[in-house]
Amino acid sequence: MTLLLKLSQLIDWINERIGKGAFWLILLMTLISAGNASVRFAFNYSSNGLLEIQWYLFAAVFILCAPYTLQKNEHVRIDVLTSRLSPRGLAVIDIIGTLFFLLPMVVLVLWLSIPLVVDSYHINEMSANEGGLLRWPVKILLPLGFALLALQGLSELIKRVAFLAGRIGDPNAKDAGPSAEEELAAAIAAAKAKESK
């Protein structure tokens, strides 16, 4: 179990680095979007390539951050059901969900997406739009992102089994500190209080 927990920590470390790195793509996407809009407004010129790179970056953020979101236990849950479960009951539900839903779905997407990427690469597939971009770089995000999601699913599975065996604390436990929304509300309230003085 110790070796599996070390593997879980390694997977968590990799997906955390990739997830946090993908956050920067949002800034890049915003700059490209603002630049494209400015050029279109000022010079009446636009580029399909610039529009497509925004789509590619959005796809990268969405796909590469999914494993990080799973790691942080922030995927959508049916709280009406899960809030009534004990931590052990929730861990059992997570194990069942991972084994029978998450991992099979990920394997299916990997199985179906790899031939698409290979074909796209071999024919050097281009966008149908004039001035568009190569398609295989964005298509390769599917198997890459879903492989990372499979690894994160494995990591979460290891953590749930270790929790049930009494080797680690509850992996579903939330940080006792304030949420991001609560921190933002407190900062706004503090700014308003400072302005009123």
C-alpha positions as YAML, in Angstrom:
chain: A
units: angstrom
residues:
- id: 1
  name: MET
  ca: [0.00, 0.00, 0.00]
- id: 2
  name: THR
  ca: [2.91, 2.37, 0.71]
- id: 3
  name: LEU
  ca: [4.19, 2.03, -2.84]
- id: 4
  name: LEU
  ca: [0.69, 2.69, -4.23]
- id: 5
  name: LEU
  ca: [0.37, 5.80, -2.07]
- id: 6
  name: LYS
  ca: [3.70, 7.06, -3.42]
- id: 7
  name: LEU
  ca: [2.40, 6.45, -6.95]
- id: 8
  name: SER
  ca: [-0.75, 8.39, -6.03]
- id: 9
  name: GLN
  ca: [1.37, 11.30, -4.76]
- id: 10
  name: LEU
  ca: [3.38, 11.31, -8.00]
- id: 11
  name: ILE
  ca: [0.21, 11.35, -10.12]
- id: 12
  name: ASP
  ca: [-1.21, 14.15, -7.96]
- id: 13
  name: TRP
  ca: [2.01, 16.15, -8.35]
- id: 14
  name: ILE
  ca: [2.02, 15.75, -12.16]
- id: 15
  name: ASN
  ca: [-1.65, 16.70, -12.57]
- id: 16
  name: GLU
  ca: [-1.34, 19.63, -10.18]
- id: 17
  name: ARG
  ca: [1.59, 21.05, -12.17]
- id: 18
  name: ILE
  ca: [-0.23, 20.55, -15.48]
- id: 19
  name: GLY
  ca: [-3.49, 21.99, -14.11]
- id: 20
  name: LYS
  ca: [-1.84, 25.08, -12.66]
- id: 21
  name: GLY
  ca: [0.19, 25.52, -15.85]
- id: 22
  name: ALA
  ca: [-2.98, 25.36, -17.91]
- id: 23
  name: PHE
  ca: [-4.36, 28.31, -15.92]
- id: 24
  name: TRP
  ca: [-1.86, 30.51, -17.78]
- id: 25
  name: LEU
  ca: [-3.46, 29.51, -21.05]
- id: 26
  name: ILE
  ca: [-6.50, 31.53, -19.97]
- id: 27
  name: LEU
  ca: [-4.37, 34.68, -19.86]
- id: 28
  name: LEU
  ca: [-2.87, 33.87, -23.26]
- id: 29
  name: MET
  ca: [-6.32, 33.18, -24.70]
- id: 30
  name: THR
  ca: [-7.59, 36.51, -23.32]
- id: 31
  name: LEU
  ca: [-4.64, 38.44, -24.77]
- id: 32
  name: ILE
  ca: [-5.10, 36.84, -28.19]
- id: 33
  name: SER
  ca: [-8.82, 37.54, -28.10]
- id: 34
  name: ALA
  ca: [-8.30, 41.18, -27.11]
- id: 35
  name: GLY
  ca: [-5.57, 41.62, -29.72]
- id: 36
  name: ASN
  ca: [-7.70, 40.06, -32.44]
- id: 37
  name: ALA
  ca: [-10.67, 42.29, -31.54]
- id: 38
  name: SER
  ca: [-8.46, 45.39, -31.46]
- id: 39
  name: VAL
  ca: [-6.93, 44.63, -34.87]
- id: 40
  name: ARG
  ca: [-10.36, 43.92, -36.32]
- id: 41
  name: PHE
  ca: [-11.71, 47.21, -34.96]
- id: 42
  name: ALA
  ca: [-8.68, 49.36, -35.86]
- id: 43
  name: PHE
  ca: [-7.71, 47.86, -39.22]
- id: 44
  name: ASN
  ca: [-10.85, 45.95, -40.28]
- id: 45
  name: TYR
  ca: [-8.76, 42.76, -40.43]
- id: 46
  name: SER
  ca: [-9.33, 39.39, -38.83]
- id: 47
  name: SER
  ca: [-7.68, 36.00, -38.98]
- id: 48
  name: ASN
  ca: [-9.29, 32.57, -38.79]
- id: 49
  name: GLY
  ca: [-6.02, 31.31, -37.34]
- id: 50
  name: LEU
  ca: [-6.33, 33.69, -34.39]
- id: 51
  name: LEU
  ca: [-9.93, 32.62, -33.81]
- id: 52
  name: GLU
  ca: [-8.99, 28.95, -33.97]
- id: 53
  name: ILE
  ca: [-6.04, 29.31, -31.59]
- id: 54
  name: GLN
  ca: [-8.51, 30.70, -29.04]
- id: 55
  name: TRP
  ca: [-10.65, 27.58, -29.46]
- id: 56
  name: TYR
  ca: [-7.57, 25.38, -29.15]
- id: 57
  name: LEU
  ca: [-6.49, 27.12, -25.95]
- id: 58
  name: PHE
  ca: [-9.99, 26.83, -24.48]
- id: 59
  name: ALA
  ca: [-9.99, 23.11, -25.30]
- id: 60
  name: ALA
  ca: [-6.56, 22.75, -23.67]
- id: 61
  name: VAL
  ca: [-7.72, 24.49, -20.48]
- id: 62
  name: PHE
  ca: [-10.89, 22.42, -20.27]
- id: 63
  name: ILE
  ca: [-9.24, 19.06, -20.96]
- id: 64
  name: LEU
  ca: [-5.98, 19.55, -19.06]
- id: 65
  name: CYS
  ca: [-7.69, 20.95, -15.95]
- id: 66
  name: ALA
  ca: [-10.19, 18.07, -15.64]
- id: 67
  name: PRO
  ca: [-7.70, 15.78, -13.81]
- id: 68
  name: TYR
  ca: [-6.71, 18.64, -11.49]
- id: 69
  name: THR
  ca: [-10.39, 19.31, -10.76]
- id: 70
  name: LEU
  ca: [-10.90, 15.62, -9.92]
- id: 71
  name: GLN
  ca: [-7.87, 15.73, -7.64]
- id: 72
  name: LYS
  ca: [-9.27, 18.75, -5.77]
- id: 73
  name: ASN
  ca: [-12.63, 16.97, -5.44]
- id: 74
  name: GLU
  ca: [-14.41, 19.81, -7.24]
- id: 75
  name: HIS
  ca: [-16.33, 17.85, -9.88]
- id: 76
  name: VAL
  ca: [-20.10, 18.09, -9.69]
- id: 77
  name: ARG
  ca: [-21.67, 15.73, -7.19]
- id: 78
  name: ILE
  ca: [-25.25, 14.96, -6.31]
- id: 79
  name: ASP
  ca: [-25.06, 16.60, -2.89]
- id: 80
  name: VAL
  ca: [-28.60, 15.57, -1.95]
- id: 81
  name: LEU
  ca: [-27.35, 11.99, -1.86]
- id: 82
  name: THR
  ca: [-23.69, 12.33, -0.91]
- id: 83
  name: SER
  ca: [-24.29, 14.79, 1.94]
- id: 84
  name: ARG
  ca: [-26.21, 12.07, 3.79]
- id: 85
  name: LEU
  ca: [-23.38, 9.54, 3.58]
- id: 86
  name: SER
  ca: [-20.65, 8.95, 6.13]
- id: 87
  name: PRO
  ca: [-17.07, 9.50, 4.95]
- id: 88
  name: ARG
  ca: [-16.67, 5.73, 4.57]
- id: 89
  name: GLY
  ca: [-19.92, 5.47, 2.61]
- id: 90
  name: LEU
  ca: [-18.81, 8.29, 0.32]
- id: 91
  name: ALA
  ca: [-15.45, 6.55, -0.22]
- id: 92
  name: VAL
  ca: [-17.27, 3.36, -1.22]
- id: 93
  name: ILE
  ca: [-19.46, 5.33, -3.67]
- id: 94
  name: ASP
  ca: [-16.31, 6.96, -5.11]
- id: 95
  name: ILE
  ca: [-14.67, 3.56, -5.59]
- id: 96
  name: ILE
  ca: [-17.75, 2.18, -7.36]
- id: 97
  name: GLY
  ca: [-18.07, 5.31, -9.50]
- id: 98
  name: THR
  ca: [-14.39, 5.22, -10.44]
- id: 99
  name: LEU
  ca: [-14.34, 1.52, -11.29]
- id: 100
  name: PHE
  ca: [-17.64, 1.29, -13.15]
- id: 101
  name: PHE
  ca: [-18.09, 4.75, -14.66]
- id: 102
  name: LEU
  ca: [-14.99, 6.97, -14.75]
- id: 103
  name: LEU
  ca: [-12.32, 4.46, -15.81]
- id: 104
  name: PRO
  ca: [-14.46, 2.64, -18.42]
- id: 105
  name: MET
  ca: [-15.50, 5.99, -19.95]
- id: 106
  name: VAL
  ca: [-11.89, 7.17, -20.05]
- id: 107
  name: VAL
  ca: [-10.70, 3.93, -21.66]
- id: 108
  name: LEU
  ca: [-13.47, 4.19, -24.27]
- id: 109
  name: VAL
  ca: [-12.55, 7.79, -25.15]
- id: 110
  name: LEU
  ca: [-8.87, 6.84, -25.38]
- id: 111
  name: TRP
  ca: [-9.70, 3.85, -27.59]
- id: 112
  name: LEU
  ca: [-11.79, 5.98, -29.94]
- id: 113
  name: SER
  ca: [-9.62, 9.11, -30.00]
- id: 114
  name: ILE
  ca: [-6.17, 7.66, -30.69]
- id: 115
  name: PRO
  ca: [-7.01, 6.55, -34.28]
- id: 116
  name: LEU
  ca: [-8.47, 10.01, -34.97]
- id: 117
  name: VAL
  ca: [-5.27, 11.69, -33.85]
- id: 118
  name: VAL
  ca: [-3.06, 9.29, -35.80]
- id: 119
  name: ASP
  ca: [-5.12, 9.77, -38.99]
- id: 120
  name: SER
  ca: [-5.14, 13.54, -38.54]
- id: 121
  name: TYR
  ca: [-1.37, 13.58, -38.10]
- id: 122
  name: HIS
  ca: [-0.67, 11.30, -41.07]
- id: 123
  name: ILE
  ca: [-2.76, 13.38, -43.49]
- id: 124
  name: ASN
  ca: [-1.53, 16.64, -41.95]
- id: 125
  name: GLU
  ca: [-5.17, 17.66, -41.49]
- id: 126
  name: MET
  ca: [-5.84, 21.37, -41.83]
- id: 127
  name: SER
  ca: [-8.82, 23.48, -40.88]
- id: 128
  name: ALA
  ca: [-11.44, 23.88, -43.60]
- id: 129
  name: ASN
  ca: [-11.36, 27.64, -42.93]
- id: 130
  name: GLU
  ca: [-9.06, 29.85, -44.98]
- id: 131
  name: GLY
  ca: [-6.01, 30.69, -42.90]
- id: 132
  name: GLY
  ca: [-6.95, 28.03, -40.37]
- id: 133
  name: LEU
  ca: [-4.59, 25.87, -38.34]
- id: 134
  name: LEU
  ca: [-3.45, 22.27, -38.28]
- id: 135
  name: ARG
  ca: [-6.02, 20.04, -36.57]
- id: 136
  name: TRP
  ca: [-3.87, 17.28, -35.03]
- id: 137
  name: PRO
  ca: [-2.35, 19.48, -32.28]
- id: 138
  name: VAL
  ca: [-5.78, 20.13, -30.81]
- id: 139
  name: LYS
  ca: [-6.94, 16.56, -31.40]
- id: 140
  name: ILE
  ca: [-3.96, 15.20, -29.47]
- id: 141
  name: LEU
  ca: [-5.39, 16.92, -26.39]
- id: 142
  name: LEU
  ca: [-8.13, 14.25, -26.20]
- id: 143
  name: PRO
  ca: [-5.93, 11.21, -25.56]
- id: 144
  name: LEU
  ca: [-3.47, 13.26, -23.51]
- id: 145
  name: GLY
  ca: [-6.15, 14.78, -21.27]
- id: 146
  name: PHE
  ca: [-8.05, 11.52, -20.85]
- id: 147
  name: ALA
  ca: [-4.85, 9.61, -20.08]
- id: 148
  name: LEU
  ca: [-4.13, 12.13, -17.32]
- id: 149
  name: LEU
  ca: [-7.73, 11.78, -16.13]
- id: 150
  name: ALA
  ca: [-7.31, 7.99, -16.02]
- id: 151
  name: LEU
  ca: [-4.16, 8.38, -13.95]
- id: 152
  name: GLN
  ca: [-5.94, 10.78, -11.58]
- id: 153
  name: GLY
  ca: [-8.85, 8.33, -11.32]
- id: 154
  name: LEU
  ca: [-6.33, 5.64, -10.34]
- id: 155
  name: SER
  ca: [-4.82, 7.99, -7.76]
- id: 156
  name: GLU
  ca: [-8.24, 8.76, -6.28]
- id: 157
  name: LEU
  ca: [-9.03, 5.04, -6.20]
- id: 158
  name: ILE
  ca: [-5.80, 4.35, -4.30]
- id: 159
  name: LYS
  ca: [-6.60, 7.10, -1.79]
- id: 160
  name: ARG
  ca: [-10.15, 5.83, -1.18]
- id: 161
  name: VAL
  ca: [-8.95, 2.26, -0.61]
- id: 162
  name: ALA
  ca: [-6.16, 3.51, 1.69]
- id: 163
  name: PHE
  ca: [-8.74, 5.55, 3.63]
- id: 164
  name: LEU
  ca: [-10.99, 2.52, 4.06]
- id: 165
  name: ALA
  ca: [-7.94, 0.53, 5.24]
- id: 166
  name: GLY
  ca: [-7.18, 3.24, 7.81]
- id: 167
  name: ARG
  ca: [-3.87, 4.25, 6.18]
- id: 168
  name: ILE
  ca: [-4.74, 7.91, 5.44]
- id: 169
  name: GLY
  ca: [-7.29, 10.53, 6.42]
- id: 170
  name: ASP
  ca: [-10.52, 11.21, 4.55]
- id: 171
  name: PRO
  ca: [-9.61, 12.21, 0.97]
- id: 172
  name: ASN
  ca: [-13.04, 13.86, 0.58]
- id: 173
  name: ALA
  ca: [-12.54, 16.16, 3.56]
- id: 174
  name: LYS
  ca: [-12.74, 19.80, 2.56]
- id: 175
  name: ASP
  ca: [-10.31, 22.40, 3.78]
- id: 176
  name: ALA
  ca: [-11.78, 23.99, 6.89]
- id: 177
  name: GLY
  ca: [-10.72, 27.45, 5.70]
- id: 178
  name: PRO
  ca: [-12.97, 29.88, 3.87]
- id: 179
  name: SER
  ca: [-13.96, 29.13, 0.29]
- id: 180
  name: ALA
  ca: [-12.76, 31.31, -2.58]
- id: 181
  name: GLU
  ca: [-16.20, 32.93, -2.68]
- id: 182
  name: GLU
  ca: [-16.07, 33.70, 1.05]
- id: 183
  name: GLU
  ca: [-12.57, 35.19, 0.70]
- id: 184
  name: LEU
  ca: [-13.76, 37.38, -2.21]
- id: 185
  name: ALA
  ca: [-16.82, 38.55, -0.24]
- id: 186
  name: ALA
  ca: [-14.60, 39.40, 2.75]
- id: 187
  name: ALA
  ca: [-12.18, 41.35, 0.53]
- id: 188
  name: ILE
  ca: [-15.05, 43.32, -1.03]
- id: 189
  name: ALA
  ca: [-16.52, 44.07, 2.39]
- id: 190
  name: ALA
  ca: [-13.09, 45.20, 3.65]
- id: 191
  name: ALA
  ca: [-12.63, 47.45, 0.60]
- id: 192
  name: LYS
  ca: [-16.09, 49.00, 1.10]
- id: 193
  name: ALA
  ca: [-15.38, 49.56, 4.79]
- id: 194
  name: LYS
  ca: [-12.07, 51.23, 3.90]
- id: 195
  name: GLU
  ca: [-13.78, 53.49, 1.34]
- id: 196
  name: SER
  ca: [-16.45, 54.58, 3.80]
- id: 197
  name: LYS
  ca: [-13.83, 55.77, 6.33]
...
